[in-house]
Amino acid sequence: MLSGKTILVTGGSGYIGSEICRAAHAYGARVLFTYHSGEAAAQQLLAELPGALAEPMNLRDVADIARGVGALYAQAGRIDILVNNAAISQVMPLPLVEEEDVDLVMDINIKGTFFVTKHVVKGMIRNKQGCIVNLGSIAGNRMLDVPVTYAMSKAAINGLTFALAAELKRFGIRVNSVVPGLIEGGVGQGVPAALKQDFIDHCAVGRAGKAREVAETICFLASDRASYINGQNVAVDGGL
């Protein structure tokens, strides 16, 4: 499905990111991924995926983003697919949120995503083809008891997806986003038991999702099989 393609996954050493990398590798793609603090996890993932490349990158540092993307292009030659997966969340009630807390979440989840895309897409434009898949969240689409900063950053991903799809269509570049519901592990581990149960009670399939299910959807959207899907926010939430 992805044979002959080169895919870049930001935050590839994380819980969902590593599953995206594994799935893409299984479908024949050459995998590139970024990481920040997860050196050990990055090395373990590299050992699992022959031919993969990893690049440390600080998404709060625009100069480091340009350096890291440049280094990956220099080593791999091309990037056909970009998956903007890297993101953080802080569990903090609104009255306790300070300016630096807002800056941290927005710098990584939105500003970092924007500048990674800017630098990667230059090569896609030269090649007149490419695919971008952004990671949204149900937190940005529904009225849920979630951290406000995380919810607003993920809501912004929706607008980013629409605008990018419109601007990049003339270069043969498709842009979609995947919007997961509650996923086992990863960020989902910090969700209180009562909220998890409430989600499951309202979910048509009656359970939380798995990281691999998100990864499979991303790989499909990134493939030529999804060539008629563009500018969409695709829910992977079990039916809510």
C-alpha positions in Angstrom: 0.0 0.0 0.0 2.9 2.4 0.7 5.6 0.6 -1.2 8.2 3.0 -2.6 7.1 5.9 -0.4 9.1 7.7 2.2 7.1 8.8 5.3 8.0 11.2 8.0 6.2 10.9 11.4 6.8 13.6 14.0 6.9 12.3 17.6 7.5 8.8 16.2 8.9 7.4 19.4 5.7 8.0 21.3 2.8 5.6 21.9 0.7 6.3 18.8 3.7 7.6 16.7 5.5 4.3 17.1 2.5 2.4 15.9 2.2 4.7 12.9 5.9 3.9 12.1 5.4 0.2 12.5 2.3 0.1 10.3 3.9 2.3 7.6 7.0 0.0 7.6 4.7 -3.1 7.3 3.1 -1.5 4.2 6.4 -1.0 2.5 7.3 2.6 3.3 10.7 3.8 4.3 10.2 5.4 7.7 11.7 8.6 9.0 10.6 9.9 12.4 11.5 12.7 14.9 11.7 12.5 18.6 12.6 15.0 21.4 13.3 13.4 24.8 12.6 9.7 23.9 16.1 8.7 22.9 15.9 5.1 24.3 12.5 4.6 22.7 13.8 6.0 19.4 16.7 3.6 19.3 14.5 0.7 20.1 12.2 1.6 17.3 15.1 2.0 14.9 16.2 -1.5 15.8 12.7 -2.8 14.8 12.5 -1.1 11.5 15.3 -1.8 9.0 16.2 1.2 6.9 14.4 3.7 9.2 16.0 7.1 10.2 15.4 9.1 13.3 16.2 12.8 13.9 16.0 14.6 17.2 14.0 17.8 16.9 12.7 20.4 19.3 9.3 21.6 17.9 9.5 24.8 20.0 12.6 25.8 18.1 11.9 26.9 14.5 15.6 26.9 13.6 15.9 23.3 14.9 12.9 22.3 12.9 14.5 23.7 9.7 17.8 21.9 10.6 16.1 18.6 11.3 13.9 18.5 8.2 17.0 19.5 6.1 19.0 16.7 7.7 16.3 14.1 6.8 16.0 15.4 3.3 19.8 15.2 2.9 19.7 11.5 4.1 16.5 10.3 2.5 16.4 12.4 -0.7 12.6 12.8 -0.6 9.6 12.8 1.7 6.3 11.7 0.1 4.2 11.6 3.3 4.2 13.8 6.4 2.3 12.7 9.5 2.0 15.5 12.0 1.6 13.4 15.1 3.7 15.1 17.8 1.7 16.8 20.5 1.5 17.3 24.2 -1.2 17.9 26.8 -1.3 19.3 30.3 -4.0 18.3 32.8 -4.6 21.6 34.5 -7.8 23.5 35.4 -8.3 26.8 33.7 -7.8 29.0 36.8 -4.3 27.6 37.3 -3.2 27.9 33.6 -0.4 30.5 33.1 0.9 32.1 30.0 3.8 29.8 29.8 1.5 26.8 29.9 -0.5 28.1 27.0 2.7 28.8 25.1 4.0 25.3 25.7 1.0 23.5 24.3 0.4 25.9 21.4 4.2 26.0 20.4 4.4 22.3 20.1 0.9 21.3 18.9 0.3 24.2 16.4 3.4 26.3 15.8 5.6 23.3 15.6 3.2 21.5 13.3 3.0 24.6 11.1 6.8 24.9 10.6 7.4 21.2 10.1 4.8 21.3 7.4 6.3 24.5 5.9 9.8 22.9 5.6 8.7 19.5 4.5 6.2 20.7 1.9 8.8 22.6 -0.1 10.1 19.3 -1.3 6.6 18.0 -2.1 6.0 21.1 -4.1 9.1 20.5 -6.2 7.9 16.9 -6.8 4.4 18.0 -7.6 3.0 15.4 -5.3 2.7 14.5 -1.6 0.3 13.7 1.2 -0.1 15.2 4.7 -2.0 13.6 7.5 -2.5 15.7 10.7 -3.5 14.2 14.1 -6.5 15.9 15.5 -8.5 14.7 18.5 -12.1 14.3 19.6 -11.1 16.9 22.2 -11.2 19.6 19.5 -14.6 18.5 18.1 -16.8 17.8 21.1 -17.9 19.2 24.4 -15.7 17.1 26.7 -14.1 17.5 30.1 -10.5 17.8 28.8 -7.7 20.4 29.2 -8.7 23.6 27.5 -5.3 24.3 26.0 -5.2 20.8 24.4 -8.8 21.1 23.1 -8.1 24.5 21.5 -4.9 23.3 19.9 -6.6 20.2 18.4 -9.5 22.4 17.2 -7.0 24.4 15.4 -5.8 21.3 13.5 -9.1 21.2 11.8 -8.7 24.6 10.3 -5.1 24.0 9.5 -6.2 20.9 7.5 -8.8 22.7 5.5 -6.6 25.6 4.7 -3.6 23.5 3.7 -5.7 21.3 1.5 -7.0 24.3 -0.3 -3.6 26.0 -0.8 -1.7 22.8 -1.7 -4.2 21.2 -4.1 -2.6 22.9 -7.2 0.7 21.0 -6.4 -1.0 17.6 -6.2 -0.7 17.5 -2.4 -3.5 16.0 -0.4 -4.1 17.0 3.2 -6.4 15.2 5.7 -6.6 14.7 9.4 -7.4 11.8 11.6 -9.5 12.5 14.7 -9.1 9.7 17.3 -11.5 9.2 20.2 -10.3 7.7 23.4 -7.3 5.5 22.8 -5.9 2.9 25.1 -2.5 3.8 26.5 -0.6 7.0 25.7 -2.5 10.2 26.6 -5.5 8.0 27.4 -3.7 6.6 30.5 -4.2 10.0 32.2 -8.0 10.0 31.7 -9.9 9.4 35.0 -11.8 6.1 35.2 -15.2 7.8 35.3 -14.5 9.7 32.1 -13.3 6.6 30.4 -16.4 4.7 31.3 -18.6 7.6 30.1 -16.9 7.5 26.8 -17.4 3.7 26.5 -21.0 4.0 27.5 -21.6 6.5 24.6 -19.4 4.7 22.1 -21.2 2.5 19.5 -18.5 -0.2 19.7 -18.4 -0.1 23.5 -14.7 0.2 24.0 -11.6 2.4 23.7 -9.7 2.4 20.5 -6.2 1.0 19.8 -3.2 2.9 18.5 -2.9 0.4 15.6 -6.4 1.3 14.5 -5.4 4.9 14.2 -2.2 4.0 12.4 -4.1 1.8 9.9 -6.4 4.7 9.0 -3.5 7.1 8.6 -1.7 4.6 6.3 -4.8 4.3 4.2 -5.2 8.1 3.9 -1.6 8.4 3.0 -1.8 5.8 0.2 -2.9 6.1 -3.4 -6.0 4.1 -2.5 -7.3 7.3 -0.8 -6.5 9.5 -3.8 -10.1 10.9 -3.9 -10.1 11.9 -0.2 -8.9 15.4 0.5 -9.5 18.2 3.1 -11.3 15.8 5.5 -11.3 15.3 9.3 -11.8 11.5 9.6 -13.1 10.3 12.9 -11.7 7.1 14.4 -13.8 7.1 17.6 -15.9 4.0 17.5 -19.1 5.9 16.7 -20.2 8.7 19.0 
